[in-house]
Amino acid sequence: MERGLARPYVLDDATLARMKTVFTQTAAVDEWCAGQGRRCAPSSGLTADQRRGVERYQALVECT
């Protein structure tokens, strides 16, 4: 995208609008997923395997 900013004729308005929409939707989904991980983490009813799974999930969500 940065290269496109230097050449305004490369990215049209429709493409930029779609990119903004996708980015906004992705950010909302990422936050929802992070919330899921936070809600599952303190659960005392998890087995050791489930707890490790939640920890892996949280690590993956943090990377996005």
Secondary structure, 3 states (H helix, E strand, C coil): CHHHHHCCCCCCHHHHHHHHHHHHHHHHHHHHHHHHHHHHCCCCCCCHHHHHHHHHHHHHHHHC
